[in-house]
Amino acid sequence: MYSNMYRVQLWPNGRWDRQPWRMVAANSEAEAAYKATGEHLEKAGREGPRVKLRARVMPPGARGQVTPFYSS
């Protein structure tokens, strides 16, 4: 059973999708990104640049707090 609804925005064709954010039931931000894209993405970090930005996830109740996820 999923405990939270996350909002996910995708990055198709080199820009942010203009469609409304997708609502995804998941237990974590990473799981929400996977469910929205069908790919396992890595959470953005300070390890260096990533190849492509693929999704950003907003946790429930967050206002403006977004976690970006990248493909490796």
TORVEXLUM-214714 format. One record per residue (C-alpha): residue number from 1; residue in one letter; x, y, z. Coordinates in Angstrom, 2 decimals, decimal comma. Each point is the difference from the previous one (the first is absolute). Layout:
<seros>
+-----+----+---------+---------+---------+
|   i | aa |       x |       y |       z |
+-----+----+---------+---------+---------+
| NUM |  A |       X |       Y |       Z |
...
+-----+----+---------+---------+---------+
</seros>
This chain:
<seros>
+-----+----+---------+---------+---------+
|   i | aa |       x |       y |       z |
+-----+----+---------+---------+---------+
|   1 |  M |    0,00 |    0,00 |    0,00 |
|   2 |  Y |    1,28 |    3,46 |   -0,88 |
|   3 |  S |    0,17 |    2,67 |    2,63 |
|   4 |  N |    0,38 |    3,19 |   -2,04 |
|   5 |  M |   -0,99 |    1,72 |   -3,21 |
|   6 |  Y |    2,93 |    1,70 |   -1,77 |
|   7 |  R |   -0,14 |    2,50 |   -2,84 |
|   8 |  V |    2,40 |   -0,78 |   -2,86 |
|   9 |  Q |    0,94 |    2,16 |   -2,98 |
|  10 |  L |    1,81 |   -1,54 |   -2,98 |
|  11 |  W |    2,72 |    1,36 |   -2,31 |
|  12 |  P |   -0,85 |   -1,33 |   -3,48 |
|  13 |  N |    1,63 |    1,47 |   -3,12 |
|  14 |  G |    2,45 |    2,22 |    1,88 |
|  15 |  R |   -2,47 |    2,14 |    1,95 |
|  16 |  W |   -2,45 |   -0,28 |    2,87 |
|  17 |  D |   -3,30 |   -1,56 |   -0,96 |
|  18 |  R |   -2,73 |    2,64 |   -0,19 |
|  19 |  Q |   -2,60 |   -2,51 |    1,13 |
|  20 |  P |   -1,19 |    0,10 |    3,62 |
|  21 |  W |    2,21 |   -1,80 |    2,48 |
|  22 |  R |   -0,86 |   -3,70 |    0,25 |
|  23 |  M |   -1,32 |   -1,29 |    3,30 |
|  24 |  V |    1,72 |   -3,26 |    0,96 |
|  25 |  A |   -0,68 |   -2,23 |    3,02 |
|  26 |  A |    3,33 |   -1,16 |    1,42 |
|  27 |  N |    1,98 |   -0,60 |    3,18 |
|  28 |  S |    2,95 |    2,24 |   -0,98 |
|  29 |  E |    1,07 |    2,69 |   -2,46 |
|  30 |  A |    2,19 |   -2,49 |   -1,88 |
|  31 |  E |   -2,92 |   -2,42 |   -0,38 |
|  32 |  A |   -2,22 |    2,83 |   -1,26 |
|  33 |  A |    2,62 |    0,96 |   -2,62 |
|  34 |  Y |    0,24 |   -3,64 |   -1,10 |
|  35 |  K |   -3,75 |   -0,40 |   -0,30 |
|  36 |  A |   -0,30 |    3,18 |   -2,09 |
|  37 |  T |    2,91 |   -0,76 |   -2,36 |
|  38 |  G |    0,35 |   -3,78 |   -0,01 |
|  39 |  E |    3,74 |    0,40 |    0,63 |
|  40 |  H |    2,11 |   -0,15 |    3,14 |
|  41 |  L |    1,34 |    3,52 |    0,44 |
|  42 |  E |    2,62 |    1,35 |    2,37 |
|  43 |  K |   -0,66 |    2,78 |    2,46 |
|  44 |  A |    1,92 |    3,15 |   -0,84 |
|  45 |  G |    3,08 |    0,46 |    2,09 |
|  46 |  R |    3,35 |    1,70 |    0,11 |
|  47 |  E |    1,83 |   -2,81 |   -1,79 |
|  48 |  G |    0,16 |    1,97 |   -3,22 |
|  49 |  P |   -2,19 |    0,69 |   -3,00 |
|  50 |  R |   -2,47 |   -2,58 |   -1,27 |
|  51 |  V |   -0,67 |   -0,84 |   -3,61 |
|  52 |  K |   -3,69 |    0,95 |   -0,18 |
|  53 |  L |   -2,48 |    1,44 |    2,41 |
|  54 |  R |   -3,02 |   -2,26 |   -0,14 |
|  55 |  A |   -2,47 |    0,75 |    2,82 |
|  56 |  R |   -0,57 |    2,14 |    3,04 |
|  57 |  V |   -2,07 |   -1,12 |    2,94 |
|  58 |  M |   -1,91 |    2,07 |    2,54 |
|  59 |  P |   -0,80 |   -1,80 |    3,26 |
|  60 |  P |   -3,46 |    0,32 |    1,56 |
|  61 |  G |   -0,50 |    3,22 |    1,91 |
|  62 |  A |    3,15 |    1,61 |   -1,42 |
|  63 |  R |   -0,31 |    3,48 |   -1,38 |
|  64 |  G |    2,67 |    0,62 |   -2,59 |
|  65 |  Q |    2,28 |   -2,74 |    1,36 |
|  66 |  V |    0,88 |   -2,13 |   -3,04 |
|  67 |  T |    2,43 |   -2,91 |   -0,27 |
|  68 |  P |    1,55 |   -0,46 |   -3,46 |
|  69 |  F |    0,82 |   -3,49 |   -1,32 |
|  70 |  Y |    2,39 |   -0,72 |   -2,86 |
|  71 |  S |    0,73 |   -2,87 |   -2,33 |
|  72 |  S |    3,51 |   -1,34 |    0,24 |
+-----+----+---------+---------+---------+
</seros>
